[in-house]
Amino acid sequence: MRLLIIALAMFLPACSYIPMAPSVYKIDIQQGNVVTQDMLSRLKPGMTKSQVRFVLGTPLVSDAFHPNRWDYVYRYQKAGKLMEQSHVTAVFENDLLLRIEGDVAPADSAMPAAEAVSVETQPFLKRE
């Protein structure tokens, strides 16, 4: 009997694949600033930094080397897999909002949704 237990104890670690083994639980992780298209539509060129902070919230990254740039980063991981990610940058000139960069759909509502793509360095589109 002891010999059987010793043999099982020696061979059990060799079994690395167990098909119905339970997996490790991974929690959902939400990090950063959630910036919606509705929030972005409230921004207008010439807004002060405090007005932008009121609309978008405190930026996740406020770089000391680029004081005229605020970065709003958002990541959502569900069970360890990246589900959603966005990055929006507010660029200021003389403490007034100059433009928005990143995952931003153009402000022109006449544009079809299929053409609303990410904008890298495009200034605000003026609504009339």
C-alpha positions as CSV (number, residue, x, y, z in Angstrom):
1,M,0.0,0.0,0.0
2,R,2.8,2.4,0.9
3,L,4.6,1.6,-2.4
4,L,1.4,2.5,-4.3
5,I,1.1,5.9,-2.5
6,I,4.8,6.7,-3.1
7,A,4.4,5.7,-6.8
8,L,1.3,8.0,-7.2
9,A,3.1,10.8,-5.4
10,M,6.0,10.6,-7.8
11,F,3.9,10.4,-11.0
12,L,1.2,12.9,-10.1
13,P,3.3,16.0,-10.7
14,A,4.0,14.7,-14.2
15,C,0.3,15.2,-15.1
16,S,0.5,18.8,-16.4
17,Y,-2.7,18.6,-18.5
18,I,-6.0,18.2,-16.7
19,P,-8.8,18.9,-19.2
20,M,-11.5,20.0,-16.7
21,A,-9.2,21.9,-14.3
22,P,-10.7,25.1,-12.9
23,S,-9.0,28.2,-14.1
24,V,-7.7,31.1,-12.1
25,Y,-10.2,33.9,-11.5
26,K,-9.2,37.2,-13.1
27,I,-10.9,40.3,-12.0
28,D,-12.2,43.0,-14.3
29,I,-9.9,46.1,-14.3
30,Q,-11.1,49.5,-15.3
31,Q,-8.3,52.2,-15.3
32,G,-8.2,55.8,-16.3
33,N,-10.7,58.4,-17.5
34,V,-13.9,57.5,-19.2
35,V,-14.3,60.1,-22.0
36,T,-17.5,59.8,-23.9
37,Q,-18.4,61.4,-27.2
38,D,-21.0,63.5,-25.4
39,M,-18.3,65.0,-23.2
40,L,-16.1,65.7,-26.2
41,S,-19.0,67.5,-28.0
42,R,-19.2,69.9,-25.0
43,L,-15.6,71.1,-25.6
44,K,-15.1,74.3,-27.7
45,P,-11.9,75.9,-28.8
46,G,-10.8,78.7,-26.5
47,M,-12.0,77.0,-23.3
48,T,-9.8,77.5,-20.3
49,K,-8.0,74.7,-18.5
50,S,-10.4,74.8,-15.6
51,Q,-13.4,74.5,-18.0
52,V,-11.9,71.5,-19.7
53,R,-11.2,69.9,-16.3
54,F,-14.8,70.5,-15.4
55,V,-16.0,68.7,-18.6
56,L,-13.5,65.9,-18.8
57,G,-12.3,65.6,-15.3
58,T,-8.7,65.6,-14.0
59,P,-6.3,64.3,-16.6
60,L,-4.6,61.0,-16.0
61,V,-1.3,62.3,-17.3
62,S,-0.2,65.9,-16.9
63,D,3.4,66.0,-18.1
64,A,5.8,68.4,-16.5
65,F,7.8,68.5,-19.8
66,H,4.6,69.3,-21.8
67,P,2.5,71.7,-19.7
68,N,0.2,72.5,-22.6
69,R,-0.8,68.9,-23.1
70,W,-3.2,66.7,-21.0
71,D,-3.7,63.0,-21.7
72,Y,-6.9,61.1,-20.9
73,V,-6.2,57.4,-21.1
74,Y,-8.8,54.6,-20.5
75,R,-8.3,50.8,-20.5
76,Y,-10.8,48.1,-19.6
77,Q,-9.7,44.5,-19.1
78,K,-12.2,41.7,-18.6
79,A,-10.9,38.4,-17.3
80,G,-7.3,39.5,-18.3
81,K,-8.2,40.4,-21.9
82,L,-8.2,43.9,-23.2
83,M,-11.8,44.8,-24.1
84,E,-11.6,48.6,-24.6
85,Q,-8.9,51.2,-24.9
86,S,-9.0,54.9,-25.7
87,H,-6.6,57.8,-25.6
88,V,-7.6,61.5,-25.9
89,T,-5.2,64.4,-25.7
90,A,-6.2,68.0,-25.0
91,V,-3.7,70.5,-26.4
92,F,-3.6,74.1,-25.0
93,E,-2.0,77.3,-26.2
94,N,-1.8,80.2,-23.8
95,D,-3.9,78.2,-21.3
96,L,-6.8,78.0,-23.8
97,L,-7.9,74.8,-25.6
98,L,-6.5,74.6,-29.1
99,R,-7.5,71.1,-30.2
100,I,-8.3,67.6,-29.2
101,E,-6.3,64.6,-30.5
102,G,-6.7,60.8,-30.3
103,D,-9.8,58.7,-30.4
104,V,-12.1,61.5,-31.4
105,A,-14.9,61.4,-33.9
106,P,-15.2,64.7,-35.8
107,A,-17.7,67.2,-34.4
108,D,-19.6,67.5,-37.7
109,S,-22.9,65.6,-37.1
110,A,-23.5,65.5,-40.9
111,M,-20.7,63.0,-41.3
112,P,-22.0,59.3,-41.5
113,A,-20.9,57.1,-38.6
114,A,-18.8,54.9,-40.9
115,E,-16.6,57.8,-41.7
116,A,-16.2,59.0,-38.1
117,V,-12.6,57.8,-37.6
118,S,-9.9,58.6,-35.1
119,V,-8.3,62.0,-35.5
120,E,-4.6,62.5,-34.9
121,T,-3.8,66.2,-35.2
122,Q,-7.0,67.7,-36.7
123,P,-8.1,70.9,-35.0
124,F,-11.7,71.3,-33.9
125,L,-14.3,71.5,-36.6
126,K,-16.5,74.5,-36.0
127,R,-20.2,74.0,-35.8
128,E,-22.4,76.6,-37.3
